[in-house]
Amino acid sequence: MAAVLRVSINPNVLANKMSRSNPSRPSRTTMAIMSQDHPYWASVHAEIEVHLKQHILVRPPLSVFEPMHHLVFSAPPSPGPALCVAACELVGGHRDQAIAAAAALHLMHAAAVIHEQLLSTDRLKTKPKPRPMVHSPGIELLTGDGMFAFGYELLAKSMDPAQNNSDRILRVIVEMTRAMGSQGMVDGQYHEILMLCKQSRYYKYVCEKKEGGLHACGAACGAILGGASEEEIERLRRYGLCVGVMIAFSNRVEEGNEMETTEVVKELRSLALKELEFFHEGKAEAISSFFIS
Amino acid sequence: MAAVLRVSINPNVLANKMSRSNPSRPSRTTMAIMSQDHPYWASVHAEIEVHLKQHILVRPPLSVFEPMHHLVFSAPPSPGPALCVAACELVGGHRDQAIAAAAALHLMHAAAVIHEQLLSTDRLKTKPKPRPMVHSPGIELLTGDGMFAFGYELLAKSMDPAQNNSDRILRVIVEMTRAMGSQGMVDGQYHEILMLCKQSRYYKYVCEKKEGGLHACGAACGAILGGASEEEIERLRRYGLCVGVMIAFSNRVEEGNEMETTEVVKELRSLALKELEFFHEGKAEAISSFFIS
């Protein structure tokens, strides 16, 4: 089921880049990969946010829901949820069919970030500027648990007898549990806390399990909900994997030595776009606008 | 949807009991409530364990799956999962229809225990003897996350086209997310870490949200999967709530002053058994064997 990314990247180059990263300045590479200012992505992000705001209210007990509201909406942005909507539309589905799954994916991404930041303060030094901790670690741990649960709840509640979509939603739930669980995000985070990611051969593995897995899941789930064929699902899964790993690389590498980074990104970009060739060019225009040409 | 337990318990008595509890010795009250040695419960527990052992293997990467295996099978026993199977059988369902949900509930109960034990070591003093921590806090945090995800995966994968059970499974997923999330287990745990449970008026609230919610969920999910009517589901939910709160009380109160504890337990027992009167006596025999007569 899991897509495997076959890219010939020199791991030593990447490990070096990572260890010398300067997280306080935005990476130019990130900006070259994608444009969230593009009208298509802006509209998708706006709809996901509306859906989240409708469902995540500050209500009693405030001690529970205030931290959740804050942590959901202050999470670092991830293009994974938007990719879910774009994949659904690419295969002929309607945006509404994928919004709950996209919102669920944002919740899970945000919860994973919270739990990851609890693991070690040292490790945060090699990451993009960490979010300052507003709540106690205990509250953040429990809020993360609540957010994981609420993600699955949003998804399960999106069952609609008129759409007869129960089987698709169950399949999407399995996809998300695998992307977020011990074979996916958790596996990547394990390797990070064991510091294995400092070893170059594990660096790509961690990127594939974390950001790669999240984006692969987003694209595959959108495709499933939009009624895609198995081949379409797997192509979009690989597209998402490339996009996610690109984002991971570009968020972590330093600004200097951009030439090597650019090479890696270029290779991933080419692999990603190759997957889109399978689809009708006109239809793939929106999802391929992920990249600035 | 959520059942509300209306029992006239003197909260001051309970708060006093709790603060003076002696967690190192087993409570005689617990033993008076239920008998897991009863052949019916023993067979249910054995089947749930077999299902878990089939699905939770020690496999590569060992750094991920060894802690999960250990923490799933060393978790303190909870009757909640068994109640799920018993409720399914009571309403005419087959045991197989509820085993995956029961196993999922055990995973979630075990994950909640792990995360709760990470929150504060101080608080553990008022609890039953804490499990010694074998793994680092980071590994335990992530293993808990992996177990929550795997619980939902087991559940979603139990979809069976031959049984046409997708809608029931989605409903059960919503039940579990509510029992484990910010309106359930997490809410109870929040109140505990904020030490509100030391205030007598919050003590019953915490018991209802945690152990009460878990057992109410178990019984309601088993009923749903067994094809129960709405009235049967709600009666079994209230039965589970009473059983769970009884277990919480009896686990936390001290051995001395047993008379007051016995009164509370008696009242809850009577409420629980009242719910079972709705069902055919012969059919309810198994589930009512929860109590030693």
Chai-1 contact restraints between the chains, C-beta under 6 A:
chainA,res_idxA,chainB,res_idxB,connection_type,confidence,min_distance_angstrom,max_distance_angstrom,comment,restraint_id
A,S63,B,Y190,contact,1.0,0.0,6.0,A-B,restraint_1
A,V64,B,S182,contact,1.0,0.0,6.0,A-B,restraint_2
A,V64,B,D187,contact,1.0,0.0,6.0,A-B,restraint_3
A,V64,B,Y190,contact,1.0,0.0,6.0,A-B,restraint_4
A,H115,B,L141,contact,1.0,0.0,6.0,A-B,restraint_5
A,L119,B,G138,contact,1.0,0.0,6.0,A-B,restraint_6
A,G138,B,L119,contact,1.0,0.0,6.0,A-B,restraint_7
A,G138,B,I193,contact,1.0,0.0,6.0,A-B,restraint_8
A,L142,B,V186,contact,1.0,0.0,6.0,A-B,restraint_9
A,L142,B,Q189,contact,1.0,0.0,6.0,A-B,restraint_10
A,L142,B,Y190,contact,1.0,0.0,6.0,A-B,restraint_11
A,D145,B,V186,contact,1.0,0.0,6.0,A-B,restraint_12
A,G146,B,G181,contact,1.0,0.0,6.0,A-B,restraint_13
A,G146,B,S182,contact,1.0,0.0,6.0,A-B,restraint_14
A,G146,B,V186,contact,1.0,0.0,6.0,A-B,restraint_15
A,F148,B,F148,contact,1.0,0.0,6.0,A-B,restraint_16
A,A149,B,T177,contact,1.0,0.0,6.0,A-B,restraint_17
A,A149,B,M180,contact,1.0,0.0,6.0,A-B,restraint_18
A,A149,B,G181,contact,1.0,0.0,6.0,A-B,restraint_19
A,F150,B,G181,contact,1.0,0.0,6.0,A-B,restraint_20
A,Y152,B,Y152,contact,1.0,0.0,6.0,A-B,restraint_21
A,Y152,B,T177,contact,1.0,0.0,6.0,A-B,restraint_22
A,E153,B,V174,contact,1.0,0.0,6.0,A-B,restraint_23
A,E153,B,T177,contact,1.0,0.0,6.0,A-B,restraint_24
A,A156,B,L170,contact,1.0,0.0,6.0,A-B,restraint_25
A,A156,B,I173,contact,1.0,0.0,6.0,A-B,restraint_26
A,A156,B,V174,contact,1.0,0.0,6.0,A-B,restraint_27
A,K157,B,V174,contact,1.0,0.0,6.0,A-B,restraint_28
A,M159,B,L170,contact,1.0,0.0,6.0,A-B,restraint_29
A,S166,B,S166,contact,1.0,0.0,6.0,A-B,restraint_30
A,S166,B,D167,contact,1.0,0.0,6.0,A-B,restraint_31
A,S166,B,L170,contact,1.0,0.0,6.0,A-B,restraint_32
A,D167,B,S166,contact,1.0,0.0,6.0,A-B,restraint_33
A,L170,B,A156,contact,1.0,0.0,6.0,A-B,restraint_34
A,L170,B,M159,contact,1.0,0.0,6.0,A-B,restraint_35
A,L170,B,S166,contact,1.0,0.0,6.0,A-B,restraint_36
A,I173,B,A156,contact,1.0,0.0,6.0,A-B,restraint_37
A,V174,B,E153,contact,1.0,0.0,6.0,A-B,restraint_38
A,V174,B,A156,contact,1.0,0.0,6.0,A-B,restraint_39
A,V174,B,K157,contact,1.0,0.0,6.0,A-B,restraint_40
A,T177,B,A149,contact,1.0,0.0,6.0,A-B,restraint_41
A,T177,B,Y152,contact,1.0,0.0,6.0,A-B,restraint_42
A,T177,B,E153,contact,1.0,0.0,6.0,A-B,restraint_43
A,M180,B,A149,contact,1.0,0.0,6.0,A-B,restraint_44
A,G181,B,G146,contact,1.0,0.0,6.0,A-B,restraint_45
A,G181,B,A149,contact,1.0,0.0,6.0,A-B,restraint_46
A,G181,B,F150,contact,1.0,0.0,6.0,A-B,restraint_47
A,S182,B,V64,contact,1.0,0.0,6.0,A-B,restraint_48
A,S182,B,G146,contact,1.0,0.0,6.0,A-B,restraint_49
A,V186,B,L142,contact,1.0,0.0,6.0,A-B,restraint_50
A,V186,B,D145,contact,1.0,0.0,6.0,A-B,restraint_51
A,V186,B,G146,contact,1.0,0.0,6.0,A-B,restraint_52
A,D187,B,V64,contact,1.0,0.0,6.0,A-B,restraint_53
A,Q189,B,L142,contact,1.0,0.0,6.0,A-B,restraint_54
A,Y190,B,S63,contact,1.0,0.0,6.0,A-B,restraint_55
A,Y190,B,V64,contact,1.0,0.0,6.0,A-B,restraint_56
A,Y190,B,L142,contact,1.0,0.0,6.0,A-B,restraint_57
A,I193,B,G138,contact,1.0,0.0,6.0,A-B,restraint_58
